[in-house]
Every structure is written in C-alpha cells, then in structure tokens.
Amino acid sequence: MSGICVETPAVEVTEDLIDNLVSLGGYTHPLFNPTPEERAAGARVPLPGQGVLLLAGGLVERSGVLDKAIALLELKSVVFHSMVRAGMSLRVRITAGPARSTRSGKTIQEFDWAVLDGKGALVANATAVMLMSEPVTER
C-alpha cells in the first residue's frame, strides 16, 4: 500500500441540496418523504447514502489525486456510519492503496475514501477501485 493520504476541502450540505437530490432521484421511502404534518413538527430529510457517495466522488475528483484516472471500476465495502443532514459539512480523506498493472500497461489501484463530517467523525467509508494511466505513489 502506498499510503499517500490527502484530505479534501469541505462541502456544505443544505436542505435545498437534499430536497433536490431526493426529488430528482425519485426516492419514495417515508424517511425521505415526511408528511406535511411531520415536516411541521420539525422532521428533516437526511441525505440519502447515494447522495453522500455522489458528493464524496466530486470532492475526490476536485482533490487532484485522481488526475491520472481513466475510470471508476468499482465501489466496494461501502459502509454508512451515521446520517447526514442539512447544516453538516463533508470532506473526504483519500488514502491511495495497492496498485497492480494490467496487460495493456495501465494500472488498477484502490483508494480508501473516509467521508468525515465537520467535527472529523466518520460518516461513511468506501473502497474505490480505479483504472489509472499510472499509479498514485506520491503527492
């Protein structure tokens, strides 16, 4: 494992962002669709797990760590540790992992994504398997 570790800047999760993702994604589960009475009583919709991964992926791309990436091949070992709600911020600690060469001379490399909230608590983690033009070995 190369162990290169980079932390992204944070992104703020807003109620509008959550509402738009839930609406556009067509989420139907009651957790994401409180009744008007529940909303009036203060119920707030959490960010769906897929939304957490979407934001994490964008943060990782902007970090520059994946500048030599060709494609995301797989997300594996995804674990959600806590709900994300409006008013929270998220950032990602990216750790470059093992890499292996392909027959065509490209690289398949794993990256650990630790999604953290504004207090540094782990919200989710995943392993991203990337096809790279060359491995990430230093930064």
Salt bridges, closest charged atoms under 4 A:
GLU7 OE2 - ARG91 NE 2.38
GLU7 OE1 - ARG93 NE 3.38
GLU15 OE1 - ARG44 NE 3.88
ASP19 OD1 - ARG39 NH2 3.93
GLU110 OE2 - LYS76 NZ 2.95
